Amino acid sequence: MKISFELDAEFRDDQGKGASRRLRRTGKVPAILYGGKRDARALLLDHTRLSQLMDNERFYSTIVALKVGDQSQAAVLKDVQRHPYKNQIMHIDFQRVLEDEKIRMRIPLHFQGGAESKGVKEQGGVLSHVRNDVEVTCLPKDLPEYVEVDVSTLEISQVRKLSDLKLPAGVEIVDLLAGRDAPVASIHMPRVEEEETPVVEEAAVAAAGAPAAAGAPVAAGAVPGAAPGAAPGAAAAAAPAADAKGAAAKGAAAKGAKDAKDARKGDGKK
């Protein structure tokens, strides 16, 4: 069995959310180790060391040796819980590995020959990765680090499926065992987006019919105060009429004041 990484751990006796929060404040990560026909065991890992290992893609698809003192247990990573916005690992799950017991793991796909393929280089197509990993089942000694996908011979509208992948001896794809032969990669023509042509004439008509904004210059030949679309002389004719009405109103007010004054004088004489 090939061991790719080693990780120091401690047994953990404290349980519960409160204990886990206290451990995280000290730079530790709560973990669980299960499987292998044995009871689950709570562990404690160093956050800094774990973060460094998890930056490596191989850590997610290879066998890890968990060391507690003088004891060592082969295991594979099964689940990781991260903080929603902090760069912090909240909890991690490991599954024990036995040499004679098959395991199921998600293995990354490495695509080869995309730029050199006929569909891309000669026909102007675009390569699409439909999926980036695949779940396999095998004995621990046969577990591959990745599965290579050769797309160098793909042409336009052609597809690579799970059944086209070349796997090491003893490795099987879980989807194929269940009768699901899903696509992995394809080459298709690039999508052309139609550009919207601005309608200049409609915009000009809309602008001409809209009322002038406040502070906008008055067009040549237009008379201030005229309604939109009115003849140039309409406002000029309306102005004297308004002045005449104002003068008549002032005269009526003056006459009323004079009559009231005369009436007061008459009352005084009586």
C-alpha positions in Angstrom: 0.0 0.0 0.0 1.4 3.3 -1.1 1.4 6.1 1.5 1.6 9.6 0.1 1.3 11.8 3.2 1.8 11.5 7.0 -0.2 13.5 9.5 0.3 13.6 13.2 -2.8 13.3 15.3 -4.0 13.1 18.9 -6.9 11.2 20.5 -9.7 13.4 21.6 -11.9 12.7 24.6 -13.9 15.9 24.8 -17.1 15.9 22.8 -19.7 18.5 21.9 -19.9 21.9 20.2 -18.4 23.8 23.2 -15.3 21.6 23.4 -14.8 21.9 19.6 -15.0 25.7 19.7 -12.3 25.7 22.5 -10.1 23.4 20.5 -10.4 25.6 17.4 -9.4 28.7 19.3 -6.1 26.9 20.2 -5.4 26.1 16.5 -6.7 22.6 16.5 -9.1 20.8 14.1 -11.6 18.2 15.4 -11.6 15.0 13.3 -13.2 11.6 13.2 -11.7 8.3 12.0 -14.1 5.5 11.1 -14.5 2.3 9.1 -12.2 -0.7 8.8 -14.5 -2.9 10.9 -13.6 -0.9 14.0 -15.3 1.7 16.2 -15.1 5.4 15.3 -12.4 7.4 17.1 -12.3 11.1 17.7 -9.0 12.8 16.8 -7.4 16.2 17.0 -5.2 17.7 14.2 -3.0 20.7 13.9 -4.7 23.3 11.7 -1.5 24.8 10.2 -0.1 21.4 9.1 -3.5 20.3 7.8 -3.9 23.4 5.7 -0.5 23.0 4.1 -1.3 19.4 3.1 -4.8 20.3 1.8 -3.2 22.8 -0.7 -1.9 19.7 -2.6 -4.5 18.1 -4.9 -3.0 14.7 -4.3 -4.1 14.8 -0.6 -7.7 14.4 -1.6 -7.2 11.2 -3.6 -4.3 9.3 -2.0 -3.7 7.4 1.2 -2.7 9.2 4.3 -0.9 7.8 7.4 -2.5 9.1 10.6 0.1 8.8 13.3 -0.8 8.9 17.0 2.3 8.3 19.1 3.9 5.0 17.9 0.7 3.9 16.1 -0.1 4.5 12.5 -3.3 4.0 10.6 -3.8 4.2 6.8 -6.8 6.3 5.9 -8.4 8.4 3.1 -10.1 11.7 3.3 -13.9 11.5 3.0 -15.3 14.9 4.0 -14.2 18.4 5.0 -16.2 21.1 6.7 -15.0 24.7 6.2 -16.0 28.0 7.8 -18.5 29.9 5.5 -16.2 32.9 5.1 -13.0 32.5 7.2 -10.0 30.5 6.0 -10.6 27.9 8.6 -11.2 24.1 8.6 -14.0 23.3 11.0 -14.0 19.5 10.9 -12.6 16.6 8.8 -13.5 12.9 8.3 -11.2 10.1 7.6 -12.0 6.5 6.7 -9.7 3.6 7.7 -8.1 1.7 4.8 -7.5 -2.1 4.9 -5.3 -3.8 2.3 -7.9 -6.4 1.4 -11.0 -4.2 1.4 -12.1 -2.1 -1.6 -12.6 1.6 -1.2 -14.5 4.3 -3.1 -12.7 7.5 -4.0 -13.2 10.5 -6.2 -10.2 10.9 -8.5 -9.4 14.0 -10.5 -9.4 14.0 -14.3 -6.3 15.3 -16.1 -7.1 16.4 -19.7 -4.4 16.0 -22.3 -4.1 17.2 -25.9 -6.9 19.8 -25.9 -5.0 22.5 -27.8 -3.7 20.1 -30.4 -7.0 18.4 -31.1 -8.3 18.7 -34.7 -11.6 20.1 -33.4 -9.9 23.0 -31.7 -6.8 23.6 -33.8 -8.2 23.1 -37.3 -12.0 23.4 -37.0 -12.1 26.4 -34.5 -14.1 24.5 -31.8 -14.1 24.9 -28.1 -13.2 22.2 -25.6 -15.7 21.8 -22.7 -14.9 19.8 -19.6 -18.2 18.3 -18.5 -16.7 16.9 -15.3 -13.5 17.3 -13.4 -13.4 14.1 -11.4 -14.7 10.5 -11.3 -15.6 8.1 -8.5 -13.8 4.8 -8.7 -13.7 1.6 -6.6 -10.6 -0.5 -6.1 -8.2 -2.0 -3.5 -5.9 0.5 -1.8 -2.8 -0.8 -3.6 -4.5 0.0 -7.0 -5.7 3.5 -6.2 -4.6 5.9 -8.9 -3.7 9.6 -8.1 -5.6 10.7 -11.2 -7.2 9.5 -14.4 -5.9 10.8 -17.7 -8.3 11.9 -20.5 -6.9 12.0 -24.0 -8.9 14.5 -26.1 -6.2 15.0 -28.9 -8.3 13.1 -31.5 -11.6 14.8 -30.8 -13.3 16.7 -33.6 -16.3 19.1 -33.7 -19.4 17.6 -32.1 -17.6 14.5 -30.7 -17.7 13.5 -27.1 -15.5 11.5 -24.7 -17.5 9.4 -22.3 -16.7 7.4 -19.1 -16.4 4.2 -21.1 -13.6 5.8 -23.2 -11.4 6.3 -20.2 -8.3 4.1 -19.8 -8.1 2.9 -16.2 -5.3 0.9 -14.4 -5.9 -2.7 -13.7 -8.3 -3.4 -10.8 -9.9 0.1 -11.0 -13.6 0.4 -11.9 -15.8 3.4 -12.4 -18.8 3.5 -10.1 -21.2 5.1 -12.6 -20.4 2.4 -15.2 -21.1 -0.3 -12.7 -24.5 1.3 -12.3 -25.1 1.5 -16.0 -24.5 5.2 -16.4 -22.1 6.2 -19.2 -22.0 9.9 -18.8 -20.0 12.4 -21.0 -16.7 13.7 -19.8 -15.5 16.2 -22.4 -16.8 17.5 -25.8 -15.8 19.9 -28.6 -18.5 22.3 -29.9 -18.7 25.4 -32.1 -18.3 28.7 -30.3 -21.5 30.5 -29.6 -21.9 33.8 -31.6 -23.8 36.5 -29.8 -25.7 38.9 -32.0 -25.0 42.6 -31.3 -27.9 44.9 -30.9 -28.1 47.6 -33.6 -29.1 51.0 -32.2 -32.2 52.5 -34.0 -31.0 56.0 -34.7 -34.2 57.2 -36.4 -36.5 56.1 -33.5 -34.2 57.8 -31.0 -34.2 61.0 -33.0 -38.0 61.0 -33.2 -38.4 60.4 -29.5 -36.0 63.2 -28.7 -37.8 65.6 -30.9 -41.2 64.9 -29.4 -40.0 65.1 -25.8 -40.4 68.4 -23.8 -37.2 70.4 -23.3 -35.6 69.8 -19.9 -35.3 72.6 -17.4 -32.4 74.9 -18.3 -32.1 73.6 -21.8 -31.5 76.1 -24.6 -34.5 77.2 -26.7 -34.4 76.2 -30.3 -34.0 78.8 -33.0 -37.4 80.4 -33.9 -39.1 79.1 -30.8 -40.8 81.5 -28.4 -40.3 81.0 -24.6 -43.6 80.1 -23.0 -45.1 78.5 -26.0 -46.5 75.0 -25.7 -44.5 72.2 -27.5 -45.5 72.1 -31.1 -47.3 75.5 -31.1 -46.8 78.1 -33.8 -44.0 80.7 -33.1 -46.6 83.5 -32.8 -48.8 81.7 -30.3 -46.9 82.8 -27.2 -46.5 86.3 -28.5 -50.3 86.6 -29.0 -50.9 85.1 -25.6 -48.7 87.6 -23.8 -50.7 90.9 -24.7 -53.9 89.1 -23.8 -52.6 88.2 -20.4 -51.3 91.8 -19.9 -54.8 93.2 -20.7 -56.5 90.9 -18.2 -54.0 92.1 -15.6 -54.7 95.8 -16.3 -58.5 95.3 -16.1 -58.1 93.5 -12.8 -56.0 96.3 -11.4 -58.6 99.0 -12.6 -61.5 97.1 -10.9 -59.6 96.9 -7.7 -58.8 100.6 -7.7 -62.5 101.5 -8.5 -63.7 99.3 -5.6 -61.3 101.0 -3.2 -62.5 104.5 -4.3 -66.2 103.5 -3.8 -65.4 102.2 -0.4 -63.7 105.5 0.6 -66.6 107.6 -0.7 -69.0 105.5 1.3 -67.1 106.1 4.5 -67.1 109.8 3.9 -70.9 109.8 3.5 -71.3 108.0 6.8 -69.2 110.6 8.5 -71.3 113.5 7.2 -74.5 111.9 8.4 
